[in-house]
Amino acid sequence: MKNLSLINTGEKVIVIGINENKEKCICNNCNCLNNKHGFQRHILKMGIMPGKTIEVLNNNQDGALLIRIDEMSFSLSKGLAKNIFVKAIH
């Protein structure tokens, strides 16, 4: 089990768990800044939940990850990605 921030570009993984983030979600696409459960809401809006397949399109190890879920692509900060636990698809 690894967190999503450690997955290399081009790899596909399956979400196995999401850790409660202690920080509030900061994004430009939702109204979760003042919401106690903003992290979970933000993640669910992107379709990230246990059992979902994620493809890492770009992980330059310094900034955000570019990921694909179903047919949608998203940018995800390393801080948020560290709270998403995944396993490799074999």
Summary of the structure (lengths in Angstrom):
residues: 90
radius of gyration: 12.1
end to end distance: 13.4
largest distance: 39.7
contacts: 247
relative contact order: 0.33
helix: 17%
strand: 34%
